[in-house]
Amino acid sequence: MNVISSLLFILFAVSVAIQLAYAFYFFLPALPSGDNEINDVPVVISEKEKVSVVICGKNEAHHLRNYLPLILAQRYSNASGKRMFEVIVVNDASTDDSAAVLAGFAQNNEHLKIVTILPEEPRKFPGKKFAIGKGVAAAANEWLLFTDADCQPVSKYWIEEMTVLFRTSGGKKQIAGGYGKYAQEPGLLNALIRWETMHSFLQAFSYAYRGMPYMAVGRNMAVEKKLFREAEEWDVWNKLPSGDDDLLVAKTATTDNMRLIMPKGSFTISEPKHYWQDWIRQKQRHLSTGKYYKPSVKRLLGIYALTHSWSWLFFIPLLFTHFYAAAICFMIARCLLYWTVWTAAAKQLGEKKLSIFFPLFDFGWMIYNFAFAPYIFWKNKQQWK
């Protein structure tokens, strides 16, 4: 029994040590110092930075009514006041009144372009990728900004914030990833959705900060068109109906050409799932692209998830051994560091009232990884809508 206890403690201590090292190397250096606030003054842009906002929707009439006006009313113009963006909405074989809603908006918005996909139209790519490709093909500009029909920008300068890296002298980027929040609502599921979204973004942000970009969210991502075309030629592209965001990053992102950003004016807000089964299906789809990350990234993410699980799995039985005092001290140090990091991230990302859930979600993330492991490592979720 003493041998087993000693082995458990060694594995536990190593796991906690790796968790601490991960936090100090990735999370802490990447956290903003407070200078990433919303930019309330639009930057004068040149003709070459015109932007095409691409939105794909299938039976999204309700969301288009509510959120499309916020996209169309963005403040993004040149020195003379000329509008410098267009909005392309791809109506993907909708059976609701999306077509009528879009036609109504088009009457008073000359910068709105509508692309309609008929139900019988042959598809080159599965699911959402076909719709996105149609939207990109219709784009008149070289700079693309993607979002979803159920998303709203938090600022009238959202386009400005999301594309500022495309015109930064000395360090111009080709891919920019922003934070895609979920609306805050009562209930445990909503808190979990917001925590998991914050946690995933913090991981991706810290990796990009260290020169290892691996993901972005398609509901808030800007990219140069030629990189999208490059990703579209990848043989993996037609294996999944969604995952265009992660696959594009996996194929085209480098240490130098991509950055994730945190200015509050760059956020979008989406409607969260309200039922556990709907959220589970959504996560199965999102996690299906993880197997296509670069091997080095997959190893690091795997080590992080594994040591997180081991920390909790070994901590509990160690409480019933003579190592209990040392185990408690190790776990307190680990939890204090991570909960402090998450508190700082939640404040920066505007995720209110999450701190009280940190102990529950910290432990629950172990269960999350076990439950979704088949989709992370093997399965593809072959469905968009």
C-alpha positions as CSV (number, residue, x, y, z in Angstrom):
1,M,0.0,0.0,0.0
2,N,2.9,2.4,0.8
3,V,4.4,1.7,-2.6
4,I,1.1,2.5,-4.3
5,S,0.6,5.7,-2.2
6,S,4.2,6.8,-3.0
7,L,3.6,6.2,-6.7
8,L,0.3,8.2,-6.6
9,F,2.0,11.1,-4.9
10,I,4.8,11.2,-7.3
11,L,2.4,11.2,-10.3
12,F,0.3,13.8,-8.5
13,A,3.3,16.1,-7.7
14,V,4.6,15.8,-11.3
15,S,1.1,16.7,-12.6
16,V,0.8,19.7,-10.4
17,A,4.3,20.9,-11.3
18,I,3.5,20.7,-15.0
19,Q,0.2,22.6,-14.4
20,L,2.1,25.3,-12.6
21,A,4.8,25.5,-15.3
22,Y,2.1,25.7,-18.0
23,A,0.4,28.6,-16.2
24,F,3.6,30.5,-15.8
25,Y,4.8,29.9,-19.3
26,F,1.5,30.3,-21.3
27,F,-1.2,32.0,-19.3
28,L,0.4,34.6,-17.1
29,P,2.6,36.3,-19.7
30,A,-0.3,36.4,-22.2
31,L,-2.7,38.2,-19.9
32,P,-3.2,41.8,-21.0
33,S,-1.9,44.6,-18.8
34,G,-5.0,46.6,-19.2
35,D,-4.3,48.5,-22.4
36,N,-6.6,46.5,-24.6
37,E,-9.7,48.6,-24.0
38,I,-12.2,49.6,-26.7
39,N,-11.0,52.1,-29.2
40,D,-13.7,54.8,-29.4
41,V,-12.0,56.8,-32.2
42,P,-12.1,55.2,-35.6
43,V,-8.7,55.0,-37.4
44,V,-8.6,56.6,-40.9
45,I,-8.0,53.8,-43.4
46,S,-6.9,53.6,-47.0
47,E,-8.6,52.1,-50.1
48,K,-6.7,48.9,-49.9
49,E,-8.2,48.0,-46.5
50,K,-11.8,47.6,-47.7
51,V,-13.4,44.8,-45.8
52,S,-16.0,42.2,-46.8
53,V,-18.1,40.9,-43.8
54,V,-19.3,37.4,-44.6
55,I,-22.3,35.9,-42.8
56,C,-23.8,32.4,-43.5
57,G,-27.2,31.6,-42.3
58,K,-29.7,28.7,-42.6
59,N,-33.2,29.4,-41.3
60,E,-31.9,32.4,-39.4
61,A,-34.7,35.0,-40.1
62,H,-35.2,35.8,-36.5
63,H,-31.5,36.4,-35.8
64,L,-31.1,38.4,-39.1
65,R,-33.9,40.7,-38.0
66,N,-32.2,41.4,-34.7
67,Y,-28.5,41.5,-35.5
68,L,-27.9,42.3,-39.1
69,P,-28.8,46.0,-38.6
70,L,-25.9,46.2,-36.1
71,I,-23.5,44.9,-38.8
72,L,-24.8,47.2,-41.5
73,A,-24.5,50.2,-39.2
74,Q,-20.9,49.7,-38.4
75,R,-18.7,52.9,-38.5
76,Y,-15.8,52.0,-40.8
77,S,-15.0,54.8,-43.3
78,N,-12.1,56.7,-44.8
79,A,-11.1,60.3,-44.3
80,S,-13.8,61.6,-46.6
81,G,-16.5,59.6,-44.9
82,K,-16.9,56.9,-47.6
83,R,-18.0,53.6,-46.3
84,M,-15.2,51.0,-46.6
85,F,-17.0,47.7,-46.1
86,E,-19.7,45.5,-47.6
87,V,-21.8,42.8,-45.9
88,I,-22.4,39.5,-47.7
89,V,-25.1,37.3,-46.3
90,V,-25.3,33.7,-47.7
91,N,-28.9,32.4,-47.4
92,D,-28.1,28.6,-47.3
93,A,-31.3,26.9,-48.6
94,S,-33.4,28.4,-45.9
95,T,-37.1,27.3,-45.6
96,D,-38.2,30.2,-43.3
97,D,-38.6,33.8,-44.4
98,S,-34.9,34.6,-44.4
99,A,-35.2,35.6,-48.1
100,A,-37.9,38.2,-47.4
101,V,-36.0,39.6,-44.4
102,L,-32.9,40.0,-46.4
103,A,-34.8,41.6,-49.3
104,G,-36.2,44.1,-46.9
105,F,-32.8,45.1,-45.6
106,A,-31.4,45.3,-49.2
107,Q,-33.8,48.1,-50.1
108,N,-32.1,50.6,-47.8
109,N,-28.6,49.2,-47.6
110,E,-26.6,49.3,-50.8
111,H,-23.6,47.7,-49.1
112,L,-25.6,44.5,-48.4
113,K,-25.1,41.7,-50.9
114,I,-27.2,38.6,-50.8
115,V,-26.1,35.2,-52.0
116,T,-28.8,32.5,-52.2
117,I,-28.1,28.8,-52.3
118,L,-31.0,26.7,-53.6
119,P,-31.8,23.4,-51.9
120,E,-31.1,21.4,-55.1
121,E,-27.8,23.1,-55.8
122,P,-24.9,20.6,-56.0
123,R,-22.3,21.1,-53.2
124,K,-18.6,21.0,-53.7
125,F,-18.0,21.0,-49.9
126,P,-20.1,19.6,-47.1
127,G,-22.2,21.8,-44.8
128,K,-21.2,25.3,-43.9
129,K,-18.0,25.3,-45.9
130,F,-19.9,25.4,-49.1
131,A,-21.9,28.4,-48.0
132,I,-18.7,30.2,-46.8
133,G,-17.0,29.5,-50.1
134,K,-20.0,31.1,-51.9
135,G,-19.7,34.1,-49.7
136,V,-16.0,34.5,-50.2
137,A,-16.5,34.1,-54.0
138,A,-18.9,37.0,-53.9
139,A,-16.6,39.2,-51.8
140,A,-15.2,42.2,-53.7
141,N,-12.4,42.8,-51.1
142,E,-9.2,41.1,-50.1
143,W,-9.9,41.4,-46.4
144,L,-12.6,39.1,-45.0
145,L,-14.3,39.3,-41.6
146,F,-16.5,36.3,-40.6
147,T,-19.3,36.2,-38.1
148,D,-22.5,34.2,-37.7
149,A,-26.1,35.2,-38.2
150,D,-26.9,34.8,-34.5
151,C,-24.0,37.1,-33.4
152,Q,-24.0,40.7,-32.6
153,P,-21.0,43.0,-32.3
154,V,-20.6,44.7,-29.0
155,S,-19.4,47.9,-30.6
156,K,-20.1,50.1,-33.5
157,Y,-16.4,49.9,-34.2
158,W,-16.2,46.1,-34.3
159,I,-14.9,46.0,-37.9
160,E,-12.4,48.7,-37.0
161,E,-11.1,46.7,-34.0
162,M,-11.0,43.4,-35.8
163,T,-9.1,44.6,-38.8
164,V,-6.6,47.0,-37.2
165,L,-3.8,44.4,-37.4
166,F,-4.2,44.4,-41.2
167,R,-2.8,47.9,-41.4
168,T,-0.2,48.0,-38.6
169,S,3.1,49.1,-39.9
170,G,6.1,46.9,-39.0
171,G,4.0,43.9,-38.0
172,K,1.0,43.5,-40.3
173,K,-1.0,40.3,-39.8
174,Q,-3.0,38.2,-42.1
175,I,-5.3,36.5,-39.6
176,A,-6.9,38.0,-36.5
177,G,-9.1,36.1,-34.1
178,G,-11.5,37.9,-31.7
179,Y,-13.4,36.7,-28.7
180,G,-16.9,35.3,-29.3
181,K,-18.8,35.7,-26.1
182,Y,-22.1,34.0,-25.2
183,A,-24.9,36.0,-23.7
184,Q,-25.1,35.8,-19.9
185,E,-28.3,34.1,-18.6
186,P,-29.3,32.4,-15.4
187,G,-28.4,28.8,-14.8
188,L,-25.6,26.3,-14.5
189,L,-25.4,25.4,-18.2
190,N,-25.0,29.1,-19.2
191,A,-22.2,29.5,-16.7
192,L,-20.5,26.4,-17.9
193,I,-20.8,27.5,-21.6
194,R,-19.3,30.9,-20.7
195,W,-16.5,29.4,-18.6
196,E,-15.6,26.8,-21.3
197,T,-15.6,29.6,-24.0
198,M,-13.4,31.8,-21.9
199,H,-11.0,28.9,-21.0
200,S,-10.7,27.9,-24.7
201,F,-10.0,31.4,-25.8
202,L,-7.4,31.9,-23.0
203,Q,-5.6,28.8,-24.2
204,A,-5.7,29.8,-27.8
205,F,-4.6,33.3,-27.0
206,S,-1.7,32.2,-24.9
207,Y,-0.5,29.8,-27.6
208,A,-0.7,32.5,-30.2
209,Y,1.2,34.8,-27.9
210,R,4.0,32.2,-27.7
211,G,4.0,31.9,-31.5
212,M,2.0,28.7,-31.8
213,P,-1.4,29.7,-33.1
214,Y,-3.8,26.8,-33.5
215,M,-7.4,28.0,-33.5
216,A,-9.9,30.8,-33.9
217,V,-13.7,31.0,-33.8
218,G,-15.5,31.5,-37.1
219,R,-18.0,33.8,-35.5
220,N,-15.3,36.4,-35.0
221,M,-12.4,36.0,-37.3
222,A,-10.7,38.2,-39.9
223,V,-8.4,36.8,-42.7
224,E,-6.8,37.7,-45.9
225,K,-8.7,36.1,-48.8
226,K,-5.7,34.4,-50.3
227,L,-5.2,32.4,-47.1
228,F,-8.8,31.3,-47.2
229,R,-8.3,30.1,-50.8
230,E,-5.1,28.2,-49.7
231,A,-7.0,26.4,-46.9
232,E,-9.8,25.6,-49.3
233,E,-7.4,23.6,-51.4
234,W,-6.3,21.4,-48.5
235,D,-7.6,17.8,-48.9
236,V,-8.8,17.9,-45.2
237,W,-11.2,20.8,-46.0
238,N,-13.9,18.6,-47.5
239,K,-13.9,16.1,-44.6
240,L,-16.0,18.1,-42.2
241,P,-19.2,20.2,-42.7
242,S,-17.9,22.9,-40.3
243,G,-14.5,23.6,-38.7
244,D,-13.5,26.1,-41.4
245,D,-12.0,28.4,-38.7
246,D,-9.7,25.8,-37.0
247,L,-8.8,24.2,-40.3
248,L,-7.9,27.6,-41.9
249,V,-5.6,28.3,-38.9
250,A,-4.1,24.8,-38.9
251,K,-3.3,25.2,-42.6
252,T,-2.1,28.8,-43.0
253,A,-1.3,30.3,-39.6
254,T,2.4,30.9,-38.7
255,T,4.3,32.4,-35.8
256,D,4.3,35.8,-37.6
257,N,1.0,36.1,-39.5
258,M,-1.7,35.6,-36.8
259,R,-2.7,37.1,-33.6
260,L,-5.7,36.8,-31.2
261,I,-6.9,40.0,-29.8
262,M,-8.8,41.1,-26.6
263,P,-10.0,44.7,-27.1
264,K,-13.6,44.9,-25.7
265,G,-14.8,46.5,-28.9
266,S,-13.8,43.5,-30.9
267,F,-16.1,41.1,-29.1
268,T,-19.2,39.5,-30.6
269,I,-22.0,38.0,-28.5
270,S,-23.9,34.9,-29.5
271,E,-27.1,33.3,-28.1
272,P,-26.1,30.3,-26.0
273,K,-27.7,26.9,-26.1
274,H,-30.4,26.4,-23.5
275,Y,-30.5,22.6,-23.3
276,W,-27.7,20.2,-22.4
277,Q,-28.2,18.0,-25.4
278,D,-28.0,20.9,-27.8
279,W,-24.8,22.1,-26.2
280,I,-23.3,18.6,-26.3
281,R,-24.0,18.3,-30.0
282,Q,-22.4,21.7,-30.5
283,K,-19.3,20.7,-28.7
284,Q,-19.0,17.4,-30.5
285,R,-19.0,19.4,-33.8
286,H,-16.5,22.0,-32.6
287,L,-14.1,19.5,-31.1
288,S,-14.0,17.4,-34.3
289,T,-11.3,19.6,-35.8
290,G,-8.8,19.2,-32.9
291,K,-7.3,16.1,-34.5
292,Y,-6.0,18.3,-37.4
293,Y,-3.9,20.6,-35.2
294,K,-0.2,20.5,-35.6
295,P,1.4,17.6,-33.7
296,S,3.4,19.9,-31.3
297,V,0.2,21.7,-30.4
298,K,-1.7,18.5,-29.9
299,R,1.0,17.2,-27.6
300,L,1.0,20.3,-25.5
301,L,-2.8,20.5,-25.2
302,G,-2.9,16.8,-24.4
303,I,-0.3,17.2,-21.6
304,Y,-2.3,20.1,-20.2
305,A,-5.5,18.1,-20.2
306,L,-3.9,15.0,-18.9
307,T,-2.1,16.6,-16.0
308,H,-5.2,18.5,-15.1
309,S,-7.1,15.2,-14.9
310,W,-4.4,13.5,-13.0
311,S,-4.1,16.3,-10.5
312,W,-7.8,15.8,-9.4
313,L,-7.8,12.0,-9.9
314,F,-4.8,11.4,-7.7
315,F,-5.6,14.1,-5.2
316,I,-8.7,12.5,-3.9
317,P,-7.2,9.1,-2.9
318,L,-4.1,10.8,-1.5
319,L,-6.4,12.5,1.1
320,F,-6.6,9.0,2.8
321,T,-2.9,8.5,3.0
322,H,-0.1,9.9,5.0
323,F,0.7,12.2,2.1
324,Y,-2.6,14.1,2.7
325,A,-1.0,17.3,4.1
326,A,1.5,17.7,1.2
327,A,-1.2,16.9,-1.3
328,I,-3.5,19.6,0.1
329,C,-0.6,22.1,0.0
330,F,0.2,21.2,-3.6
331,M,-3.4,21.5,-4.7
332,I,-4.0,24.8,-2.9
333,A,-1.0,26.3,-4.7
334,R,-2.3,25.0,-8.1
335,C,-5.9,26.1,-7.6
336,L,-4.9,29.6,-6.3
337,L,-2.8,30.2,-9.3
338,Y,-5.4,29.0,-11.9
339,W,-8.3,30.6,-10.2
340,T,-6.4,33.9,-10.1
341,V,-5.6,33.6,-13.8
342,W,-9.2,32.8,-14.7
343,T,-10.4,35.7,-12.6
344,A,-8.1,38.1,-14.5
345,A,-9.3,36.6,-17.8
346,A,-12.9,36.9,-16.8
347,K,-12.5,40.5,-15.9
348,Q,-10.7,41.3,-19.2
349,L,-13.3,39.4,-21.3
350,G,-16.3,40.8,-19.5
351,E,-17.5,37.5,-18.1
352,K,-19.3,38.4,-14.9
353,K,-20.2,36.3,-12.0
354,L,-18.1,33.3,-13.0
355,S,-15.7,33.1,-10.1
356,I,-18.0,31.2,-7.8
357,F,-18.2,28.4,-10.3
358,F,-14.4,28.0,-10.7
359,P,-14.0,25.1,-8.2
360,L,-16.9,23.2,-9.8
361,F,-15.8,23.8,-13.4
362,D,-12.1,23.1,-12.6
363,F,-13.1,19.6,-11.4
364,G,-15.8,19.2,-14.0
365,W,-13.3,19.9,-16.9
366,M,-11.8,16.5,-16.1
367,I,-15.2,14.9,-16.8
368,Y,-15.6,17.1,-19.9
369,N,-12.3,15.8,-21.4
370,F,-13.2,12.1,-20.8
371,A,-16.7,12.6,-22.2
372,F,-15.6,14.3,-25.4
373,A,-12.3,12.4,-26.0
374,P,-13.8,10.4,-28.9
375,Y,-14.5,13.6,-30.8
376,I,-11.2,15.1,-29.9
377,F,-9.2,12.2,-31.1
378,W,-11.2,10.1,-33.5
379,K,-14.7,11.0,-34.6
380,N,-15.9,13.6,-37.0
381,K,-19.3,15.2,-36.4
382,Q,-20.8,15.3,-39.9
383,Q,-23.5,17.9,-39.4
384,W,-23.8,21.7,-39.5
385,K,-27.5,22.6,-39.1
